[in-house]
């Protein structure tokens, strides 16, 4: 049943519904005058509802303007704004941080106002700062540990990186050499290739091995919080903020690993570039610059050229980070490692699950060698773990392998039984996939030689391989 908003009772029902929602709701008319303002919005903004209702939004929040107010902007443009971070002062001079979704209100095609749904970012920032406080307390204790592993937060060493592949062994040797310096390192590798294993091994082989190792995935933190997480905050930079160190200060003397750095906002990339250039950091809201001695290792799971072209990575930051480049090959380029990795993961889960698996059927090994492993070593490990969860006995067979992998075994026979024509686009993609697979087979997985055989640039081949396995 629809509510009749010309009916007084229905208006009261709607008002009661909106008032019970656990998010701030602020609605204004076409002139920017508040017509609805619930108690959650009042709490977020640090004011009383009576101070806002019936008043123009700029009278209650004087730091905003027609250009910076999301409500007024939506009224002017008629276009919604989703998940917009907004900082402003209320009439008491208190700084407020929110994330707002603002939508136009239309009646018969005419904009008659706007409604804003706000989430409190101030509280999230305070919680993130508490997390940094805890991390700052834990790290010094970790650095004093006498344990040969885990003393700095890095568990893996080069001996933990398993391979029989000649190219991969050369990569390990190169990484061991660069571990002795403090130059920035940029690592490229598809998801699941073991980028962080290399990073931790480099730290543990370096003169910094007794100092902190801090890892941060740049895609895992909202962009509005990442700056404070990295550089720290100064007292008063926002409501409830105190002087707290960021990850650069916590990692001082050690290694800071920034994963998926192309997910970092461009303005923060500019500040990171400045730190790399002069070794100084300035906390959010602060004026003092503090020196830090941190080795930066950054990683990406997309080619740098693609990231620069799509403007998710600044070219100047790329050239500054790319002093040392480590290109980790995917598992499909080192098929000779599959057997020894399977053996390693079987031993691991025999121990964890209390089992005694002693055999892998030839059919499974043939399937593993034919499969392209888009999830790389991580996917292979999960396949073994899955099989050992569901099996009985001592022998892993094709029946124990996850269906998305085992199903590839019959893909060719299913296709040959289908008498219908394949769509042209799929046929072209299939042809391209087959040519690339054949070129890699003939060159034993060497991308440079395969690209030459196909008469295309190496970067183009890498990009096409990425698209094929998406």
Order of alpha helices (4+ residues) and beta strands (2+ residues): alpha-beta-beta-alpha-alpha-alpha-beta-beta-beta-alpha-alpha-beta-alpha-beta-alpha-alpha-beta-alpha-beta-beta-beta-alpha-alpha-beta-alpha-beta-alpha-alpha-beta-alpha-alpha-alpha-alpha-alpha
